[in-house]
Amino acid sequence: MSSSDHSSDLVGRLLREKRARARARAAGEDEESQQLLVCAPMVRYSKLAFRLLCRRWGCDLCYSPMILADAFAASARARDSELTTSPSDRPLVVQLAAGRAEDFLGAAALLRGHCDGADLNCGCPQRWAWREGVGACLIHRPEFLRDLVRRAKRGGGAEGGGEGMATSVKIRVHEDGRETVELCRQGSEHPLEFATF
Ligand SMILES: Cc1cc2nc3c(=O)[nH]c(=O)nc-3n(C[C@H](O)[C@H](O)[C@H](O)COP(=O)(O)O)c2cc1C
């Protein structure tokens, strides 16, 4: 995981807070304070109870399971069944599966205030995901990713992914790793807060 210096730099902020806590404990800059413990998204597992348990054991940042953005944006019933959270369930990144920028942005707008970031799943390799045009197939659509990040980063307004909310992607690495590097380099005008691989 890498981070850079942008307005809603979630990873950077969490690391700074963690170091500050370590300093406050007068424990100095121990090794633990140099790393974030992140609980990766896991369908069926990363639900509220599991996330709270992970936090109790020192997890700094939790992901939700992957949620289909189109259903989440369109249906209150889907929202109620797919995501439950609580005030102590922060910082939280909600992972979305979307093959259309509108779906991602619509879901992210509804998430504003309830989490700290919206992440696009570009890693799910399952056959149904390829059929639906979501998940790992997106690593072959760099122009789509560039457009989505640009629009999410514009912030505010109906299309805003959420001001103060991080936008990130979780990427399945290409067979040729150079393509992954190229994918991450593109769109430097609207860079991601962070990416996971
Ligand atoms: C049961 C299970 C469910 C998963 N669900 C998701 C998911 O919803 N979204 C995602 O991006 N990755 C998902 N993954 C992949 C994990 O987030 C992670 O990238 C992968 O397990 C590799 O990390 P590890 O080596 O620590 O296991 C899942 C993995 C497992 C084992």
The ligand as a Gaussian input file, in Angstrom:
#p B3LYP/6-31G(d) Opt

LIG

0 1
 C      -13.228000     -15.435000       1.733000
 C      -12.591000     -14.324000       0.962000
 C      -13.384000     -13.313000       0.463000
 C      -12.787000     -12.268000      -0.275000
 N      -13.567000     -11.249000      -0.737000
 C      -12.975000     -10.190000      -1.356000
 C      -13.730000      -9.053000      -1.718000
 O      -14.935000      -8.943000      -1.462000
 N      -13.084000      -8.039000      -2.360000
 C      -11.735000      -8.097000      -2.644000
 O      -11.191000      -7.148000      -3.224000
 N      -11.002000      -9.148000      -2.281000
 C      -11.578000     -10.172000      -1.633000
 N      -10.805000     -11.213000      -1.228000
 C       -9.347000     -11.145000      -1.405000
 C       -8.717000     -10.569000      -0.148000
 O       -9.158000      -9.226000       0.095000
 C       -7.180000     -10.537000      -0.272000
 O       -6.782000      -9.684000      -1.322000
 C       -6.610000     -11.903000      -0.533000
 O       -7.152000     -12.840000       0.370000
 C       -5.078000     -11.900000      -0.439000
 O       -4.687000     -11.517000       0.824000
 P       -4.027000     -12.598000       1.823000
 O       -2.789000     -13.083000       1.155000
 O       -3.758000     -11.808000       3.093000
 O       -5.079000     -13.660000       2.017000
 C      -11.377000     -12.264000      -0.511000
 C      -10.618000     -13.306000       0.006000
 C      -11.193000     -14.307000       0.734000
 C      -10.309000     -15.392000       1.300000

